[in-house]
């Protein structure tokens, strides 16, 4: 399943390629991908058509696009996307623009580009027909960092298709009302006082109602390690199970949990409440580092199901120390002159990968 780095890679791609474009038409190919949009496909199509993609945001594994009404004001609901196990958001720019429009253009290349644009991907579920980028300013961010890549180019002056492709149909799209979720420090005017002094809640502190229960992730500027530590101390569940709980810390899935636990030298079954303050700090730092490193590599792609908006795979799998390495030497042990083979063990209908020497089982297990 796509985790934080993969979803953030997609969010950033949408911020760079699709913001500022009006939705001219919506085509629902498979209504199963709208099962969380309770009013149904016809309402979904009508609600999006005529609005403009305004901002691209993410929390954990969820991403959402805020929308502008025809008068430029912020719509009171957002388009939420969950990629599930195999979801993809792909952008296809319409051929045209100033380049290639002269009589001397290569008609063969233009025909190939048009054919590629018109081709319908296998497992297409929803298609948004987008117009050229408008003249109004837009914002797109996670954690408040705005997208500034909005220079006018040939690409932005032509139309675009935004395609939701999902082989297994575990993901989906739906509209959800925006609600305030300003961090406590912001609400108390201890952070971002200029923003909270406004009469309306700033857009970056609004989240879809369906996403509000998701905890902030380690890359969020308002992530609170102390609050996570308090949640650890309240449970005897194994630390990996807690890391995967999106109401405790979001964005971490099976791959990055195994990677962070390997870096922190912790066994997945160690009760969360038994972690010392130093172990908790080391673990959260490991989670943050592995997420940032994976994000810089474009995420992890084990097959063709995860790609960015341009259809390109990430390459962090080349840097994995734990996940998928059963039977291979532990890198850390090898550096110390030991040969210890990584093991794969069953974990909640999945697998956990660890080093038997570096990540010893807790005595109470």
Secondary structure, DSSP 8 states (H G I E B T S, - for coil): ---HHHHHHHHHHHHHHTTTEEEEEEEES-GGGGTT-TT-HHHHHHHHTT-EEEEEEEETTEEEEEEE-TTS-B-SEEEEEE-TTTEEEEEEE-S-SSTT-STTS-HHHHHHHHHHHH---TTEEEEEEEEEE-SS-----STT---------TGGGS-EEEEEEESS---EEEEEEEEE---HHHHTTSS-HHHHTSSS--GGGEEEGGGTTS---TTSTT--HHHHHHHHHT--SBHHHHHT-TTTS-S--HHHHHHHHHHHT--TTSBGGG--HHHHHHHHHHHHHHHHHHHHTT---SSTT---TTS----GGGG-SSTT-TTSB-HHHHHTT---BEEEEEETTEEEEEETTTS---TT-
